[in-house]
């Protein structure tokens, strides 16, 4: 944990096979108020919700579970 706190990243393995990462938290996280977010988002493109939903319907639900054995 001292290494992670000092900024070192580690790969976690099981039986020599990588299964995860242990990394330091980002130190520069900053809270953004709702008012600031709205102001920053004012110039974002408008999203057509009907088109977005149609696009989502095209995504396959047939995804393999990497944790299924």
C-alpha positions as CSV (number, residue, x, y, z in Angstrom):
1,X,0.0,0.0,0.0
2,X,2.9,2.3,0.6
3,X,3.9,1.9,-3.0
4,X,0.4,2.7,-4.3
5,X,0.3,5.7,-2.1
6,X,3.7,6.8,-3.5
7,X,2.2,6.6,-7.1
8,X,3.3,3.0,-8.1
9,X,0.9,0.9,-10.1
10,X,0.7,-2.8,-9.7
11,X,-0.7,-5.7,-11.8
12,X,-2.5,-8.2,-9.6
13,X,-2.1,-11.8,-10.8
14,X,-3.6,-15.2,-9.9
15,X,-1.5,-18.2,-10.9
16,X,0.7,-15.9,-13.0
17,X,-2.3,-14.6,-14.9
18,X,-3.1,-10.9,-14.7
19,X,-6.6,-10.3,-13.2
20,X,-6.5,-6.7,-12.2
21,X,-4.7,-3.5,-11.4
22,X,-4.0,-1.7,-8.2
23,X,-3.5,2.0,-9.0
24,X,-3.4,5.2,-7.0
25,X,-6.5,7.4,-6.9
26,X,-6.3,10.5,-9.0
27,X,-5.3,13.3,-6.7
28,X,-6.7,16.1,-8.8
29,X,-10.4,15.2,-8.7
30,X,-12.4,18.4,-8.6
31,X,-16.1,18.9,-7.7
32,X,-18.1,20.5,-10.4
33,X,-21.3,22.3,-9.3
34,X,-24.5,21.8,-11.3
35,X,-24.4,25.4,-12.4
36,X,-20.8,25.1,-13.7
37,X,-21.6,21.8,-15.5
38,X,-24.7,23.4,-17.1
39,X,-22.6,26.4,-18.3
40,X,-19.8,24.1,-19.7
41,X,-22.5,21.9,-21.4
42,X,-24.2,24.9,-23.0
43,X,-22.2,24.5,-26.2
44,X,-22.6,20.7,-26.5
45,X,-24.5,19.3,-29.4
46,X,-28.2,18.5,-29.0
47,X,-28.9,14.8,-28.8
48,X,-31.9,13.4,-30.7
49,X,-33.3,11.0,-28.0
50,X,-35.3,8.9,-30.5
51,X,-32.2,8.4,-32.7
52,X,-30.1,7.6,-29.7
53,X,-32.6,4.9,-28.5
54,X,-32.7,3.4,-32.0
55,X,-28.9,3.2,-32.0
56,X,-29.0,1.5,-28.6
57,X,-31.4,-1.1,-29.9
58,X,-28.8,-2.1,-32.5
59,X,-26.3,-3.1,-29.8
60,X,-26.2,-6.8,-29.1
61,X,-27.1,-8.1,-25.7
62,X,-25.1,-11.3,-26.5
63,X,-22.0,-10.5,-24.5
64,X,-19.8,-13.1,-22.9
65,X,-19.5,-12.8,-19.1
66,X,-15.7,-12.8,-18.5
67,X,-16.4,-14.1,-14.9
68,X,-18.5,-17.1,-16.0
69,X,-16.7,-20.4,-15.6
